[in-house]
Amino acid sequence: MSITTKEFRYENLQEDETVILKVHGFIDENAEFPEISTLKAGHLVLDLEDVQLINSIGIRKWVLWLQNSTIPVTLRRCAPPIIEQVNILLGFIPEGAVVESFFIPFFCEKCNKNVNVLVTEGADYTLPGAHRGKIEAPSSQKCKVCSSPLEMDVLPQKYFKFLKL
Ligand SMILES: [Zn+2]
């Protein structure tokens, strides 16, 4: 379990030519992303599991940061606030960027708890392209604590919109 933090920060977990930036906290007016041209990378992977929130200033900073990327961008373990923006704002992620995996919010009534379930491209969904993207949403999820069936806490037609574009 990650520690919830509001403060924006990132870690660079570079592996050879691939820069993996793990982003934490709020993407807001305090967010300072590294200049992509200085990263000396052939591929940029953004690990977004611990993003708690993105506000309007953060969205602007994010878009300006990524729009001039000259290297391929992959989004990994996208937290729900990121997927919401991918759905709402055309151009939130650069053209050709790949959403490799993301979380779907579920809810356990018995535990009264939110549970995020990770889905992965290729295994659970396909990205839009020559064939329209599709998702085999994991409908029969069970709570790891009480084994009750979980209910999806988002509207599929909204939350999976980016797979149908
Ligand atoms: Zn439960």
Residues whose N, C-alpha, C, O or C-beta is under 5 A from the ligand:
A	BS01	ZN	C108 K110 C111 C143 V145 C146 S147 S148
